[in-house]
């Protein structure tokens, strides 16, 4: 059940952010200046931008520390998913694969 919840969150964590990002790309292209201009257009959007940046760094530390502890492979995938979509995909994807690793380890013991 937990794995299904993480999988659903992976799907939502990709679809919802991209529902906002794809129209931006279609209208503005890969305009980095416009992207950051809109991201930090006011204090509220800046609040969310900073929150996501800090959350991403925390995710990277968690992925490498917990992933190494559990001997998980291909940890770069979670960092790449964070960079390509965001924490909204990177975190639930890592938690899904972590749960699978924990259950596999438990069944082998």
FIVEXNU-473083 format. One line per field, with one value per residue (C-alpha): residue number from 0; z negated, y, x negated. Coordinates in Angstrom, 1 decimal, padded with zeros to 4 digits, always signed. Layout:
<rs>
seq = c(NUM_...);
z = c(Z_...);
y = c(Y_...);
x = c(X_...);
</rs>
This chain:
<rs>
seq = c(0_1_2_3_4_5_6_7_8_9_10_11_12_13_14_15_16_17_18_19_20_21_22_23_24_25_26_27_28_29_30_31_32_33_34_35_36_37_38_39_40_41_42_43_44_45_46_47_48_49_50_51_52_53_54_55_56_57_58_59_60_61_62_63_64_65_66_67_68_69_70_71_72_73_74_75_76_77_78_79_80_81_82_83_84_85_86_87_88_89_90_91_92_93_94_95_96_97_98_99_100_101_102_103_104_105_106_107_108);
z = c(+000.0_-000.9_+002.5_+004.3_+002.5_+003.4_+007.0_+007.2_+005.7_+008.4_+011.1_+009.4_+008.7_+012.4_+013.9_+011.7_+011.9_+015.7_+016.1_+015.2_+016.7_+020.2_+021.0_+019.9_+022.2_+025.1_+024.6_+023.4_+024.4_+022.2_+021.1_+017.8_+017.0_+017.5_+015.4_+012.4_+012.9_+012.5_+009.8_+007.6_+008.9_+005.4_+001.8_+001.9_+005.0_+003.6_+000.5_+002.5_+004.6_+001.6_+000.0_+003.0_+003.3_-000.3_-000.1_+003.0_+001.1_-001.8_+000.6_+002.1_-001.3_-002.3_+001.0_+000.6_-003.1_-003.3_+000.2_-000.8_-004.1_-002.4_+000.4_+003.0_+006.6_+009.1_+006.6_+009.4_+010.8_+007.8_+008.2_+011.9_+011.3_+008.8_+011.3_+014.3_+012.5_+008.8_+005.3_+006.1_+008.1_+006.6_+003.1_+003.7_+006.3_+003.8_+001.0_+003.3_+004.2_+000.6_-000.5_+002.0_+000.8_-002.8_-002.0_+000.1_-002.7_-005.2_-003.1_-002.6_-006.4);
y = c(+000.0_+002.4_+001.7_+002.5_+005.8_+006.7_+005.7_+007.9_+010.8_+010.3_+010.6_+013.7_+015.1_+015.0_+016.0_+018.9_+020.9_+020.2_+021.4_+024.8_+024.5_+023.2_+026.2_+028.5_+026.6_+026.9_+030.6_+031.7_+028.8_+028.0_+031.6_+031.3_+035.0_+035.0_+031.8_+033.2_+036.6_+035.0_+032.6_+035.5_+038.0_+038.8_+037.7_+034.9_+033.3_+033.9_+032.1_+029.0_+029.2_+029.3_+026.5_+024.3_+025.0_+024.2_+021.1_+019.9_+020.2_+018.3_+015.6_+015.2_+014.7_+012.2_+010.3_+009.9_+009.1_+006.8_+005.3_+004.5_+003.1_+000.7_-000.1_+001.2_+001.5_+004.3_+007.1_+009.6_+008.9_+010.6_+013.6_+013.8_+013.4_+016.3_+018.5_+017.6_+017.8_+018.8_+017.6_+016.6_+013.6_+013.1_+012.5_+010.1_+008.2_+007.8_+006.8_+004.3_+002.6_+002.8_+001.0_-001.7_-002.1_-002.3_-004.9_-006.9_-006.9_-007.9_-010.8_-012.0_-012.2);
x = c(+000.0_-002.8_-004.5_-001.3_-001.0_-004.6_-003.9_-000.8_-002.8_-005.5_-002.9_-001.3_-004.7_-005.5_-002.2_-001.3_-004.6_-004.8_-001.2_-002.7_-006.1_-005.2_-003.0_-005.9_-008.3_-005.9_-005.5_-009.0_-011.3_-014.3_-014.6_-016.5_-016.3_-012.5_-012.3_-014.1_-012.4_-009.0_-010.2_-011.3_-008.7_-007.5_-008.1_-005.6_-007.0_-010.5_-009.4_-008.4_-011.5_-013.8_-011.8_-012.2_-016.0_-016.6_-014.4_-016.4_-019.7_-018.2_-016.9_-020.4_-021.9_-019.2_-019.5_-023.3_-023.3_-020.3_-020.9_-024.5_-023.4_-020.9_-023.4_-021.0_-022.3_-022.1_-021.5_-022.1_-018.6_-017.0_-019.2_-018.4_-014.7_-015.0_-016.8_-014.5_-011.2_-011.7_-011.5_-007.9_-009.3_-012.7_-011.5_-008.6_-010.7_-013.5_-011.1_-009.4_-012.7_-013.9_-010.7_-011.3_-014.8_-013.7_-011.0_-013.5_-016.0_-013.4_-012.2_-015.8_-016.4);
</rs>
